[in-house]
């Protein structure tokens, strides 16, 4: 019996990211008026997390390891995989653009808020749709088509992700301060704030 740990890891990482995106949306809805310093600090930290973890660790493993295996063994998934790959190619720039728009809002003031809000809503919707497509089409195809050898390679690679936002791994020293800050300030379901 194959364990397919990588499927659980991918789904856990998606759930954590979706919770973070929803928490960020709540923060944006509430606005920055109550405590601007805290608002901008946590939003920057969350966007930085997205740039550092999903963009640098999660997506490359999907693009380089999972998607090619699925495409080979379930070629009918090529349309979905092509779309997901296009998303991956643009998502790193998108999160950095949001960081810039947030910084502009923080530094220049309310005149820059609309640009951030107008970009942030579609970004969240697109990211949630991206994960939904992976989970409803590509992951079930992978589960049905991949071999034990495929799963062993995927499990080994995804085991190394250790995303602390899933609640299963402590943050490494480099990220401990970042995750502590996010958890202490962010609204539920990510944080205690």
SVG drawing of the C-alpha trace seen along z (x, -y; Angstrom):
<svg xmlns="http://www.w3.org/2000/svg" viewBox="-14 -60 32 62">
<polyline fill="none" stroke="black" stroke-width="0.4" points="0.0,0.0 1.4,-3.4 1.4,-6.1 1.4,-9.1 2.5,-11.5 3.1,-14.1 -0.6,-14.3 -1.3,-15.1 1.5,-17.6 0.3,-19.4 -3.3,-19.5 -2.1,-20.7 0.0,-23.4 -2.9,-24.5 -5.2,-24.7 -2.6,-26.8 -2.2,-29.1 -5.9,-29.4 -6.4,-30.3 -3.7,-32.9 -5.2,-34.4 -8.6,-34.6 -7.0,-36.2 -5.4,-38.7 -8.7,-39.4 -10.3,-40.0 -7.5,-42.4 -8.0,-44.3 -11.7,-44.5 -11.2,-45.9 -8.7,-48.4 -5.6,-50.0 -7.2,-52.8 -7.3,-51.1 -3.6,-50.3 -1.8,-51.2 1.6,-50.1 0.4,-46.6 -1.7,-46.3 1.1,-47.0 3.6,-44.9 1.4,-41.8 0.4,-42.2 4.1,-42.6 5.0,-39.5 2.2,-37.4 3.1,-38.5 6.8,-37.8 5.8,-34.3 3.9,-33.6 7.0,-34.7 9.4,-32.7 7.4,-29.4 4.8,-28.7 6.7,-30.5 10.2,-29.2 9.5,-25.7 6.0,-24.4 5.5,-25.5 8.9,-24.4 8.3,-20.9 4.9,-20.8 6.3,-22.1 9.5,-20.0 8.3,-16.8 4.5,-16.3 3.2,-17.9 5.7,-16.1 4.8,-12.7 1.1,-13.4 1.5,-14.6 3.3,-11.5 0.9,-9.0 -2.3,-11.0 -1.9,-13.0 -5.5,-14.1 -4.4,-16.5 -2.2,-18.5 -4.7,-21.4 -5.0,-21.8 -1.2,-21.4 -0.5,-24.0 -2.8,-26.5 -1.2,-25.7 2.2,-26.2 1.2,-29.6 -0.1,-30.5 3.3,-29.4 5.2,-31.5 3.3,-34.6 2.6,-34.1 6.1,-35.1 5.9,-38.5 2.3,-38.9 3.2,-38.6 6.1,-41.0 3.9,-43.5 1.5,-43.3 4.3,-43.9 5.2,-47.0 1.6,-48.2 1.3,-47.7 4.5,-49.6 3.2,-52.4 0.0,-52.5 1.9,-52.5 4.5,-55.2 2.4,-57.5 -0.9,-57.1 -4.6,-56.5 -4.3,-57.7 -2.5,-54.4 -5.0,-52.1 -7.3,-51.5 -4.5,-50.2 -3.6,-47.6 -7.2,-46.6 -7.9,-46.4 -5.0,-44.0 -5.3,-42.0 -8.9,-40.8 -8.2,-39.2 -4.9,-37.8 -6.7,-35.9 -9.4,-34.7 -6.9,-33.5 -4.8,-31.7 -7.8,-30.0 -8.9,-28.9 -5.4,-27.6 -5.4,-25.4 -9.0,-24.2 -7.9,-23.1 -4.9,-21.2 -7.0,-19.5 -10.0,-18.6 -8.2,-17.6 -4.5,-17.1 -4.2,-15.4 -6.9,-12.9 -5.3,-12.1 -2.0,-11.7 -3.5,-9.4 -5.0,-7.2 -2.0,-7.1 1.3,-7.4 3.5,-4.5 5.0,-3.6 8.3,-4.9 6.7,-8.2 5.2,-8.5 8.5,-7.6 10.2,-10.4 7.4,-12.9 7.2,-11.9 10.9,-12.4 10.8,-15.9 7.7,-17.2 8.7,-15.8 11.5,-18.4 9.1,-21.4 8.2,-21.5 5.8,-24.4 5.3,-25.6 1.9,-27.1 0.5,-23.6 1.0,-23.3 3.1,-20.1 6.6,-21.6 8.3,-24.1 9.8,-27.1 13.5,-27.0 15.6,-29.6 15.5,-31.8 11.7,-31.9 10.8,-31.7 10.5,-35.5 8.4,-35.8 5.9,-33.1 5.7,-34.2 4.8,-37.7 2.2,-36.5 0.6,-34.3 0.5,-37.0 -0.9,-39.7 -3.0,-38.0 -6.7,-37.3 -8.1,-33.8 -7.8,-31.3 -4.0,-31.9 -3.4,-34.0 -4.5,-35.0 -5.1,-38.7"/>
</svg>
